Amino acid sequence: MTDDGLELLHDFELRKPRALARAISYAEAGRGAALVGALYSKAGRATILGLTGPPGVGKSTLCAGLVAKARSLGKTVGVVSVDPSSPFSHGALLGDRIRLVEHFTDPDVFIRSMASRGHLGGLAGATADAVLLMDAFGKDVVIVETVGVGQSEIAIADLAQTTLVALQPGSGDSIQVLKAGIMEIADVFVVNKSDHPMANQLRREIRSTMEMLEWEGWVPELVATQALSGEGIDELWNAIERHAAYLNETGEIVRRRRDAFVHQVRQLAMGRLAARLEGALRDGDTGDLDPYAAADRILATF
């Protein structure tokens, strides 16, 4: 590790907020391996929440409500808000952070926007590193709020211990999400904007869809919220705590953490293989080979 990295590690262990920001920047730049290696043993204590759902459902407002609730209980919070990438700069558009503005001045809340950079799963490449670093920094709760792009949102379930799927009444997107197989990843369904005239209908549709599936162990809870007014946030937090208790009592939490580890290892390995493959395609001599033969030749060099 460089002198700069050692200084960063020292500041990180002193819990300096700027050190956490710098560490995540290192991860985003592909330089986080040494830091993660040094800090990995300190992680594994935080509650990791995933918040997903179609665009416009109010995920950021729900996130702000959950942050406020956690803080009222004396918990420190980290938020990873995975924004759509700017088509020009490839940076995060930062729209979601505006809704979290009331928490910016709280020293016990750390908010970081990350660009999805076109990842179909709605998760930025360094999201797992950011979650691990916030955990190692000592945050009690880490919330990952994702872009919300439909079925590919199932990637969040590989990272979070408790996955919240938010839906809104009167939206065809909600019905499409229910049909897309996202039912299986939800630990808690959240019907936001519950004052909408079609809220009860959406609740019935969710329950009807759930009845067609067979559940082993935990059966997802269904909570209605009006995030703008804060209505239902206490009930949502209680559902999260009941799921956490279930994970601990059954030992399921061990499997969830193992799944998160395997997910990150897979993503890192796939990324490195993809980089090597691109290099081989660019520099390799495939001559007049057909695509299958060319693929076999390239794979034989790995």
Summary of the structure (lengths in Angstrom):
residues: 302
radius of gyration: 20.6
end to end distance: 27.7
largest distance: 66.9
contacts: 955
relative contact order: 0.13
helix: 52%
strand: 14%
